[in-house]
Amino acid sequence: MKKLIFGLAIFGGLNTAHAQIDLGVKGGINFSTLSNYPTSKFKVDYSLGGYANYAITDQFSFQPEILYSKQGAGLKTNSNAKSRLVTHNINIPLMGRYEIMDGFNVEFGPQLGFLVSAQQKIKDGKTDIKTNVTDNFKTFDFGLNFGAGYKIFDEIEINARITKGLTDINHNPDGRKTTNTYFNVGIAYKLSEL
């Protein structure tokens, strides 16, 4: 038993000595829609935030993030009016990352999403109509992320990620199941190492 405890202590010490934490910022373009939402189509918006990357081994790391993300969907209309649903979200991805080869990694992990507000915007000629529709959606959204990234330099990485919401965010219990779906292309910049 003492040997086991001693072995675990040595392993833990080596693992801590090896650990490196990178702190950085990231941003990107969102191509978002709402699955199963009537007349929805993809719309373009953005996300901004920060991350902490904890290197567990030379190839595997854990990367929690906190992101402000504009999502929602474009809405098809029967007229010349342009309509879209814009949601403001705080997302917390918890990503496991594996470096396949030097500079190239794949990532997978869950995401916790929190709706801040939602607006439907209609533009018909010179008329802009904005309607608060936050109450139509649930506040919490759980999803899964899958993506990949490539380090151009030690400090700069380009990445792409698909997020599929698993939670029905439609607040109307009699309505159809609606989930967030979006694709993000972005860039990350490492600020410091701890």
Backbone as CSV, one residue per row, in Angstrom:
resi,resn,N_x,N_y,N_z,CA_x,CA_y,CA_z,C_x,C_y,C_z
1,MET,0.828,-1.196,0.000,0.000,0.000,0.000,0.868,1.254,0.000
2,LYS,1.960,1.221,0.820,2.860,2.372,0.873,3.536,2.590,-0.474
3,LYS,3.890,1.476,-1.161,4.533,1.582,-2.474,3.577,2.209,-3.487
4,LEU,2.295,1.814,-3.405,1.292,2.364,-4.310,1.141,3.874,-4.099
5,ILE,1.026,4.289,-2.850,0.892,5.716,-2.530,2.133,6.475,-2.972
6,PHE,3.313,5.891,-2.709,4.569,6.530,-3.115,4.634,6.671,-4.647
7,GLY,4.219,5.599,-5.358,4.221,5.626,-6.826,3.281,6.683,-7.375
8,LEU,2.073,6.773,-6.792,1.112,7.788,-7.223,1.629,9.196,-6.946
9,ALA,2.299,9.385,-5.813,2.847,10.698,-5.463,3.930,11.108,-6.459
10,ILE,4.793,10.149,-6.824,5.851,10.448,-7.802,5.231,10.779,-9.162
11,PHE,4.242,9.956,-9.592,3.586,10.195,-10.871,2.912,11.563,-10.881
12,GLY,2.222,11.872,-9.768,1.552,13.174,-9.671,2.545,14.315,-9.719
13,GLY,3.688,14.145,-9.061,4.716,15.180,-9.059,5.291,15.390,-10.438
14,LEU,5.548,14.292,-11.153,6.082,14.392,-12.515,5.066,15.040,-13.437
15,ASN,3.801,14.657,-13.262,2.750,15.207,-14.107,2.614,16.712,-13.879
16,THR,2.696,17.148,-12.620,2.594,18.574,-12.300,3.792,19.325,-12.846
17,ALA,4.976,18.700,-12.742,6.177,19.356,-13.255,6.099,19.526,-14.761
18,HIS,5.452,18.562,-15.435,5.333,18.611,-16.889,4.278,19.613,-17.333
19,ALA,3.277,19.874,-16.484,2.108,20.660,-16.874,2.479,22.063,-17.314
20,GLN,1.789,22.505,-18.364,1.944,23.866,-18.849,0.559,24.405,-19.135
21,ILE,0.316,25.636,-18.742,-0.971,26.259,-19.004,-0.755,27.469,-19.903
22,ASP,-1.428,27.455,-21.057,-1.400,28.587,-21.977,-2.701,29.362,-21.849
23,LEU,-2.606,30.689,-21.749,-3.775,31.554,-21.702,-3.844,32.353,-22.991
24,GLY,-5.062,32.506,-23.533,-5.164,33.236,-24.782,-6.559,33.741,-25.070
25,VAL,-6.681,34.412,-26.197,-7.968,34.940,-26.661,-8.276,34.309,-28.014
26,LYS,-9.561,34.293,-28.353,-9.947,33.725,-29.637,-11.207,34.409,-30.155
27,GLY,-11.388,34.358,-31.435,-12.579,34.929,-32.053,-12.833,34.230,-33.370
28,GLY,-14.049,34.360,-33.876,-14.352,33.687,-35.128,-15.688,34.093,-35.707
29,ILE,-15.987,33.508,-36.851,-17.235,33.748,-37.564,-18.145,32.545,-37.360
30,ASN,-19.390,32.808,-36.954,-20.396,31.759,-36.775,-21.306,31.677,-37.997
31,PHE,-21.568,30.452,-38.440,-22.607,30.186,-39.436,-23.657,29.364,-38.685
32,SER,-24.715,30.039,-38.237,-25.645,29.394,-37.302,-27.046,29.253,-37.876
33,THR,-27.751,28.248,-37.364,-29.160,28.068,-37.682,-29.830,27.358,-36.510
34,LEU,-31.140,27.218,-36.575,-31.897,26.476,-35.567,-32.516,25.271,-36.243
35,SER,-32.109,24.083,-35.836,-32.651,22.863,-36.427,-34.120,22.709,-36.048
36,ASN,-34.928,22.368,-37.040,-36.353,22.093,-36.839,-37.171,23.343,-36.517
37,TYR,-36.603,24.518,-36.729,-37.329,25.774,-36.500,-37.935,26.199,-37.843
38,PRO,-39.231,26.540,-37.880,-39.883,26.843,-39.159,-39.166,27.943,-39.947
39,THR,-38.968,27.710,-41.218,-38.394,28.658,-42.186,-36.972,29.114,-41.861
40,SER,-36.245,28.371,-41.035,-34.898,28.826,-40.655,-33.865,28.492,-41.719
41,LYS,-32.833,29.338,-41.807,-31.694,29.119,-42.693,-30.459,29.641,-41.980
42,PHE,-29.284,29.395,-42.548,-28.046,29.831,-41.905,-27.905,31.351,-41.960
43,LYS,-27.325,31.914,-40.910,-26.963,33.330,-40.898,-25.536,33.458,-40.381
44,VAL,-24.899,34.583,-40.659,-23.503,34.807,-40.294,-23.414,35.778,-39.129
45,ASP,-22.609,35.439,-38.118,-22.354,36.332,-36.981,-20.976,36.026,-36.422
46,TYR,-20.732,36.304,-35.143,-19.367,36.158,-34.625,-19.355,35.674,-33.181
47,SER,-18.154,35.261,-32.728,-17.932,34.904,-31.321,-16.585,35.457,-30.883
48,LEU,-16.472,35.791,-29.590,-15.242,36.319,-28.997,-15.092,35.760,-27.594
49,GLY,-13.845,35.522,-27.173,-13.657,35.045,-25.813,-12.222,34.687,-25.498
50,GLY,-12.072,33.853,-24.474,-10.741,33.466,-24.019,-10.683,31.986,-23.692
51,TYR,-9.463,31.495,-23.508,-9.277,30.080,-23.207,-8.078,29.886,-22.290
52,ALA,-8.048,28.711,-21.637,-6.884,28.255,-20.867,-6.614,26.831,-21.309
53,ASN,-5.433,26.590,-21.880,-5.079,25.261,-22.369,-4.106,24.604,-21.397
54,TYR,-4.536,23.470,-20.822,-3.739,22.746,-19.832,-3.140,21.505,-20.484
55,ALA,-1.834,21.491,-20.680,-1.158,20.355,-21.317,-1.020,19.216,-20.316
56,ILE,-1.688,18.095,-20.591,-1.625,16.927,-19.715,-0.443,16.039,-20.106
57,THR,-0.272,15.844,-21.420,0.901,15.152,-21.965,1.394,15.974,-23.150
58,ASP,2.408,15.463,-23.859,2.897,16.171,-25.042,1.842,16.255,-26.135
59,GLN,0.912,15.296,-26.158,-0.078,15.264,-27.232,-1.493,15.613,-26.791
60,PHE,-1.804,15.379,-25.526,-3.177,15.581,-25.066,-3.274,16.783,-24.136
61,SER,-4.325,17.604,-24.326,-4.543,18.761,-23.455,-6.038,18.965,-23.215
62,PHE,-6.340,19.686,-22.149,-7.718,20.044,-21.793,-7.846,21.557,-21.922
63,GLN,-8.880,22.006,-22.641,-9.011,23.441,-22.895,-10.428,23.932,-22.596
64,PRO,-10.643,24.497,-21.395,-11.914,25.181,-21.138,-11.877,26.577,-21.764
65,GLU,-13.037,27.029,-22.222,-13.147,28.344,-22.850,-14.377,29.067,-22.317
66,ILE,-14.398,30.371,-22.449,-15.619,31.145,-22.209,-15.766,32.107,-23.376
67,LEU,-16.928,32.025,-24.038,-17.140,32.753,-25.281,-18.457,33.515,-25.264
68,TYR,-18.417,34.750,-25.762,-19.646,35.465,-26.110,-19.946,35.120,-27.556
69,SER,-21.143,34.627,-27.827,-21.445,34.116,-29.163,-22.809,34.613,-29.641
70,LYS,-22.815,35.206,-30.843,-24.079,35.601,-31.470,-24.498,34.487,-32.407
71,GLN,-25.684,33.946,-32.168,-26.187,32.809,-32.934,-27.586,33.122,-33.442
72,GLY,-28.393,32.083,-33.639,-29.745,32.280,-34.143,-29.896,31.706,-35.528
73,ALA,-30.691,32.399,-36.363,-30.938,31.889,-37.712,-31.501,32.991,-38.588
74,GLY,-31.273,32.838,-39.882,-32.007,33.648,-40.841,-33.392,33.034,-40.995
75,LEU,-34.393,33.856,-41.295,-35.764,33.354,-41.441,-36.289,33.697,-42.829
76,LYS,-36.773,32.695,-43.537,-37.323,32.922,-44.880,-38.668,33.617,-44.769
77,THR,-38.918,34.550,-45.682,-40.194,35.270,-45.705,-40.819,35.156,-47.096
78,ASN,-42.108,35.475,-47.164,-42.817,35.428,-48.448,-42.776,36.767,-49.178
79,SER,-42.072,37.728,-48.606,-41.978,39.050,-49.225,-40.510,39.402,-49.426
80,ASN,-40.246,40.662,-49.761,-38.873,41.131,-49.932,-38.212,41.479,-48.599
81,ALA,-38.972,41.372,-47.520,-38.441,41.713,-46.201,-37.371,40.696,-45.785
82,LYS,-36.359,41.173,-45.059,-35.316,40.306,-44.521,-35.587,40.104,-43.034
83,SER,-35.613,38.859,-42.608,-35.915,38.556,-41.215,-34.848,37.629,-40.643
84,ARG,-34.477,37.872,-39.398,-33.520,36.981,-38.745,-33.761,36.966,-37.245
85,LEU,-33.386,35.856,-36.656,-33.452,35.687,-35.209,-32.028,35.767,-34.681
86,VAL,-31.769,36.710,-33.775,-30.420,36.910,-33.237,-30.432,36.576,-31.756
87,THR,-29.613,35.598,-31.366,-29.500,35.263,-29.946,-28.108,35.625,-29.446
88,HIS,-28.058,36.134,-28.227,-26.797,36.482,-27.562,-26.565,35.429,-26.485
89,ASN,-25.420,34.752,-26.550,-25.165,33.612,-25.678,-23.795,33.702,-25.007
90,ILE,-23.701,33.124,-23.819,-22.414,32.867,-23.169,-22.220,31.351,-23.208
91,ASN,-21.174,30.915,-23.913,-20.896,29.485,-24.067,-19.617,29.092,-23.347
92,ILE,-19.646,27.902,-22.741,-18.467,27.372,-22.039,-18.130,25.998,-22.610
93,PRO,-17.296,25.953,-23.670,-16.833,24.662,-24.182,-15.774,24.068,-23.257
94,LEU,-15.790,22.753,-23.091,-14.813,22.024,-22.271,-14.176,20.975,-23.181
95,MET,-13.083,21.367,-23.821,-12.546,20.596,-24.932,-11.349,19.723,-24.564
96,GLY,-11.403,18.474,-25.009,-10.226,17.618,-24.992,-9.563,17.729,-26.354
97,ARG,-8.264,17.991,-26.382,-7.556,18.202,-27.645,-6.411,17.200,-27.784
98,TYR,-6.278,16.636,-28.983,-5.228,15.661,-29.241,-4.435,16.100,-30.468
99,GLU,-3.113,16.236,-30.285,-2.251,16.660,-31.381,-1.859,15.444,-32.208
100,ILE,-2.375,15.374,-33.435,-2.114,14.236,-34.323,-0.703,14.295,-34.878
101,MET,-0.297,15.480,-35.302,1.055,15.706,-35.806,1.459,17.115,-35.409
102,ASP,2.690,17.463,-35.629,3.215,18.748,-35.191,2.350,19.897,-35.702
103,GLY,1.703,20.604,-34.774,0.898,21.764,-35.119,-0.555,21.476,-35.437
104,PHE,-0.907,20.208,-35.740,-2.286,19.883,-36.135,-2.976,19.094,-35.028
105,ASN,-4.158,19.562,-34.599,-4.881,18.889,-33.523,-6.351,18.702,-33.873
106,VAL,-6.957,17.712,-33.222,-8.408,17.528,-33.280,-8.936,17.705,-31.865
107,GLU,-10.214,18.082,-31.757,-10.791,18.357,-30.442,-12.236,17.882,-30.377
108,PHE,-12.631,17.528,-29.158,-13.992,17.060,-28.930,-14.361,17.368,-27.488
109,GLY,-15.601,17.759,-27.257,-16.013,17.999,-25.876,-17.410,18.586,-25.771
110,PRO,-17.950,18.594,-24.553,-19.276,19.162,-24.318,-19.232,20.688,-24.242
111,GLN,-20.399,21.282,-24.357,-20.515,22.738,-24.227,-21.736,23.090,-23.393
112,LEU,-21.553,24.006,-22.453,-22.652,24.553,-21.674,-22.980,25.926,-22.250
113,GLY,-24.232,26.124,-22.637,-24.631,27.394,-23.241,-25.704,28.081,-22.417
114,PHE,-25.594,29.407,-22.322,-26.549,30.195,-21.549,-27.066,31.353,-22.402
115,LEU,-28.373,31.376,-22.625,-28.987,32.433,-23.417,-29.081,33.711,-22.597
116,VAL,-28.586,34.804,-23.163,-28.687,36.122,-22.511,-29.923,36.849,-23.016
117,SER,-30.107,36.892,-24.338,-31.283,37.541,-24.919,-31.493,37.054,-26.348
118,ALA,-32.694,37.285,-26.866,-33.022,36.913,-28.246,-33.931,37.973,-28.841
119,GLN,-33.652,38.326,-30.091,-34.451,39.320,-30.808,-34.778,38.820,-32.201
120,GLN,-36.008,39.103,-32.642,-36.322,38.890,-34.048,-36.241,40.243,-34.734
121,LYS,-35.464,40.308,-35.816,-35.274,41.561,-36.542,-35.834,41.410,-37.949
122,ILE,-36.689,42.354,-38.334,-37.274,42.360,-39.667,-36.922,43.683,-40.337
123,LYS,-36.365,43.604,-41.530,-36.033,44.806,-42.299,-36.813,44.772,-43.598
124,ASP,-37.702,45.747,-43.761,-38.527,45.850,-44.961,-38.339,47.245,-45.537
125,GLY,-37.449,47.340,-46.506,-37.130,48.658,-47.059,-36.412,49.492,-46.021
126,LYS,-36.980,50.641,-45.686,-36.372,51.537,-44.698,-36.891,51.283,-43.287
127,THR,-37.797,50.327,-43.152,-38.405,50.041,-41.850,-37.670,48.902,-41.152
128,ASP,-37.250,49.147,-39.906,-36.614,48.116,-39.068,-37.519,47.821,-37.880
129,ILE,-37.874,46.562,-37.719,-38.715,46.163,-36.587,-37.923,45.169,-35.743
130,LYS,-37.800,45.454,-34.437,-37.103,44.562,-33.514,-38.071,44.115,-32.422
131,THR,-38.147,42.811,-32.209,-39.052,42.251,-31.208,-38.265,41.365,-30.248
132,ASN,-38.432,41.599,-28.955,-37.772,40.770,-27.957,-38.505,39.438,-27.859
133,VAL,-37.790,38.339,-28.156,-38.405,37.004,-28.126,-37.654,36.077,-27.161
134,THR,-36.962,36.660,-26.191,-36.171,35.866,-25.237,-37.021,34.812,-24.534
135,ASP,-38.265,35.180,-24.185,-39.126,34.253,-23.449,-39.566,33.052,-24.277
136,ASN,-39.329,33.087,-25.584,-39.702,31.946,-26.435,-38.707,30.794,-26.340
137,PHE,-37.550,31.047,-25.678,-36.484,30.046,-25.649,-36.039,29.757,-24.220
138,LYS,-35.566,28.525,-24.015,-35.030,28.148,-22.717,-33.657,28.778,-22.520
139,THR,-33.291,28.996,-21.274,-32.044,29.684,-20.948,-30.823,28.794,-21.106
140,PHE,-30.953,27.502,-20.808,-29.790,26.605,-20.818,-29.779,25.717,-22.056
141,ASP,-28.595,25.508,-22.595,-28.423,24.665,-23.766,-27.168,23.802,-23.591
142,PHE,-27.323,22.495,-23.726,-26.185,21.579,-23.658,-25.910,21.051,-25.055
143,GLY,-24.627,21.073,-25.453,-24.289,20.606,-26.789,-22.955,19.889,-26.832
144,LEU,-22.600,19.403,-28.018,-21.320,18.733,-28.253,-20.566,19.465,-29.358
145,ASN,-19.253,19.548,-29.192,-18.378,20.194,-30.169,-17.412,19.177,-30.767
146,PHE,-17.126,19.356,-32.040,-16.077,18.595,-32.697,-15.345,19.540,-33.632
147,GLY,-14.000,19.536,-33.590,-13.275,20.468,-34.436,-11.828,20.085,-34.649
148,ALA,-11.114,20.993,-35.284,-9.695,20.794,-35.571,-9.011,22.150,-35.630
149,GLY,-7.702,22.147,-35.392,-6.941,23.392,-35.437,-5.538,23.161,-35.961
150,TYR,-4.949,24.242,-36.454,-3.574,24.163,-36.949,-2.801,25.397,-36.496
151,LYS,-1.668,25.171,-35.840,-0.826,26.271,-35.375,0.050,26.773,-36.512
152,ILE,-0.185,28.024,-36.904,0.651,28.650,-37.926,1.995,29.019,-37.310
153,PHE,1.928,29.605,-36.106,3.101,29.913,-35.287,2.801,29.403,-33.888
154,ASP,3.750,29.491,-32.983,3.520,29.035,-31.614,2.378,29.809,-30.952
155,GLU,2.216,31.089,-31.299,1.193,31.922,-30.662,-0.137,31.951,-31.411
156,ILE,-0.155,31.568,-32.685,-1.358,31.746,-33.499,-1.854,30.414,-34.054
157,GLU,-3.154,30.171,-33.865,-3.776,28.950,-34.376,-5.045,29.310,-35.145
158,ILE,-5.260,28.671,-36.284,-6.545,28.771,-36.968,-7.330,27.503,-36.647
159,ASN,-8.646,27.631,-36.527,-9.432,26.473,-36.125,-10.828,26.502,-36.733
160,ALA,-11.443,25.339,-36.758,-12.820,25.184,-37.223,-13.526,24.219,-36.286
161,ARG,-14.801,24.498,-36.035,-15.540,23.690,-35.062,-17.016,23.627,-35.430
162,ILE,-17.604,22.443,-35.252,-19.046,22.266,-35.408,-19.641,22.069,-34.019
163,THR,-20.719,22.785,-33.740,-21.424,22.639,-32.461,-22.852,22.191,-32.734
164,LYS,-23.240,21.113,-32.097,-24.608,20.613,-32.227,-25.272,20.610,-30.857
165,GLY,-26.302,21.447,-30.709,-27.053,21.475,-29.461,-27.876,20.208,-29.301
166,LEU,-27.936,19.691,-28.075,-28.725,18.494,-27.789,-29.991,18.822,-27.006
167,THR,-30.051,20.025,-26.450,-31.193,20.438,-25.639,-32.276,21.064,-26.516
168,ASP,-33.522,20.694,-26.260,-34.649,21.367,-26.913,-34.782,22.752,-26.286
169,ILE,-34.474,23.794,-27.059,-34.488,25.152,-26.501,-35.826,25.865,-26.709
170,ASN,-36.770,25.188,-27.363,-38.101,25.772,-27.564,-38.835,25.810,-26.231
171,HIS,-39.207,26.995,-25.771,-39.857,27.141,-24.461,-41.304,26.676,-24.481
172,ASN,-41.880,26.534,-25.671,-43.269,26.087,-25.791,-43.302,24.563,-25.751
173,PRO,-43.862,23.969,-24.699,-43.844,22.496,-24.567,-44.616,21.790,-25.680
174,ASP,-45.565,22.513,-26.318,-46.354,21.912,-27.398,-45.722,22.133,-28.770
175,GLY,-44.638,22.903,-28.799,-43.980,23.195,-30.069,-43.008,22.097,-30.463
176,ARG,-42.468,22.200,-31.682,-41.531,21.189,-32.161,-40.167,21.368,-31.507
177,LYS,-39.415,20.273,-31.394,-38.085,20.323,-30.778,-37.161,21.187,-31.630
178,THR,-36.508,22.157,-31.004,-35.609,23.078,-31.694,-34.243,23.043,-31.026
179,THR,-33.176,22.913,-31.825,-31.816,22.875,-31.267,-30.900,23.833,-32.024
180,ASN,-29.876,24.304,-31.313,-28.847,25.142,-31.932,-27.903,24.287,-32.764
181,THR,-27.527,24.794,-33.925,-26.507,24.161,-34.751,-25.673,25.272,-35.366
182,TYR,-24.360,25.184,-35.225,-23.542,26.179,-35.919,-22.130,25.680,-36.188
183,PHE,-21.539,26.318,-37.186,-20.179,26.035,-37.620,-19.375,27.313,-37.413
184,ASN,-18.196,27.175,-36.804,-17.370,28.344,-36.497,-15.987,28.185,-37.123
185,VAL,-15.509,29.247,-37.756,-14.144,29.306,-38.256,-13.481,30.482,-37.564
186,GLY,-12.320,30.247,-36.926,-11.740,31.315,-36.126,-10.235,31.264,-36.004
187,ILE,-9.750,32.154,-35.163,-8.311,32.271,-34.899,-8.113,32.447,-33.405
188,ALA,-7.053,31.835,-32.867,-6.725,31.942,-31.449,-5.309,32.511,-31.314
189,TYR,-5.144,33.344,-30.296,-3.830,33.963,-30.055,-3.411,33.715,-28.615
190,LYS,-2.245,33.052,-28.429,-1.733,32.754,-27.097,-1.109,34.017,-26.507
191,LEU,-1.572,34.410,-25.318,-1.066,35.608,-24.664,0.114,35.307,-23.745
192,SER,0.009,34.199,-22.988,1.073,33.897,-22.007,1.070,32.425,-21.641
193,GLU,2.174,31.994,-20.985,2.292,30.642,-20.449,2.472,30.731,-18.946
194,LEU,1.861,29.789,-18.224,2.024,29.740,-16.770,2.836,28.515,-16.405
